[in-house]
Amino acid sequence: MNDAKEILIIDDENDIRTSLIEFLEDEGYTLAQAANGLAGLEYLRANPHPKLVVVDYMMPVMGGEEFCLVCKNDAQLKTIPIALLSAACVADNKLQEMHLAGVIDKPIDIDKFLAFVGSHCRTDS
C-alpha cells in the first residue's frame, strides 16, 4: 500500500492547520502537517511526495515565499503543486516567481478551497 499523504498543510497557526485537516479528512484525503516551511521541507525530503502542498505565506522560521523558492530550485521538489495560503496582499511578480498552482485567500472560503484541492487531488481510482 502506498502510504504517501495526498496533501501537506504548512501553517504556523495550529487552529488553521487543524481546521483544514478536519475538513479535508472529512472529504477522504490523507494529510500531513508542518508548523513552518523548514519543517515542511524536512517532511518532503523524508517522505513520499504529496499531490499538493498548501503553505501559509507569513510564518516564522521559514515563510511560504522562501519555501516555494527552495522547492522551485530543487529537482526533486519542483514538480509538486503548491498553493499559497495568505491574508496578505502579495505582489503579482512575487507570485509568478514562486510558480504556484494557486493562491487561497484568508479568510478561507471552504467550498472554493475544497474545489481547488479536488482539482489537484482526484480521489477517483
N, C-alpha and C positions, 0 to 999 in steps of 0.2 A: 504494500500500500504506500502511496506517495504521501509523506507527511508534510509536504510544503504548505505553508499558510497562504491563503489567497490574497490577503491584504495585511499590510503593515501600517499601523497607525502610529505616527510620531507626533506627540504633543506634550508640552511640559505641564499642561493643566490636567490633572488626574480626572476631574469631573467630565471634561470633554472627551478624553480617551475612553472612559468607562461608558459614557452615553453612546458614543459612536459604536463601540464594540457591542453593546447590548442591542442596538438597532440592527447592526449587520449580522450578529449571530441569530437574531430572530428571523432573518431572511435566509439563513442557511450557510452563511460564509464562515470560513475558519480564519482566525485572526492572530496576529502577533502585535506587540506594542513596545514602544520605547519612549522614554521621557525627554529625549533630545536627539539632535541629529547625529552626534557622535555614537550614542548608544544604538541608533538606527543603523549606522554604517557597520558597527560591530556585529549586529544581528545579521545583516545582509551578507557579510563576509563569512559567517559561520554556519549559515543555514541555506536550504534551497530557496531560490528567489520567489517572492510572491508575484501574483499577477498585477498588483497595484500597490503603490505606496502613497499614503496620504500624510503630508508633512505640514506642520504649522510653520508659519513664516517667522514669527518672533519667539525665540526660545533662548534660554541661557546655554552655555557650553558650546553648542553649535546650532545656529538657526537654520531655517529652511532654505534660504538662498545659498549659504555655504554648502549645505548638504546636497542640494541639486547640482551645484557646480562640481563637487567632488564626484558625484555619480556620473555626470556628463563626461568627465575626463577619465573614467575608469572603464576599461574594455569589458570587464565582467558585469558592470552595473548599468552601463549606459542604455541598455535596451529595456530596462524596467520602466513602465509608465509611472510618472509621478504627478500627483495632484497637490497643489499648494492650497493650504487652508489659511485664510487670512481675514482679519478685520481691518487691516491696514490697506491703504491705497498704494499699490506697488506700480512703479513706472513701467510702461509697456516695454521699454528697452531692456529692463531687468528681467521681465517675464520671458522675453524672447531668448535672452542669454541662458536662462535656466532650462529651456527645452521641455516645457511642461505638457502633460496630457490635458491639463485643465486647471482652473482656479475655482475653489469653493469658498464663497464669501461667508464670513461670520456676521450676524447670526446665521446658522445653517438652516436652509430650507430642506427639511428631511426628505421630502418627495423628490426634489431635484437631485439631492445627494444620492439617494438610492438608485435613481435612474442613471446617474453618471457612473456609479460603481457597477451597475448591471451592464453597462455598455463595455466595460473593461473586464468583467469577471463573469462571463456567462456561466450559469450553473447547469446548462444543458450537458448531457453526457455525450 
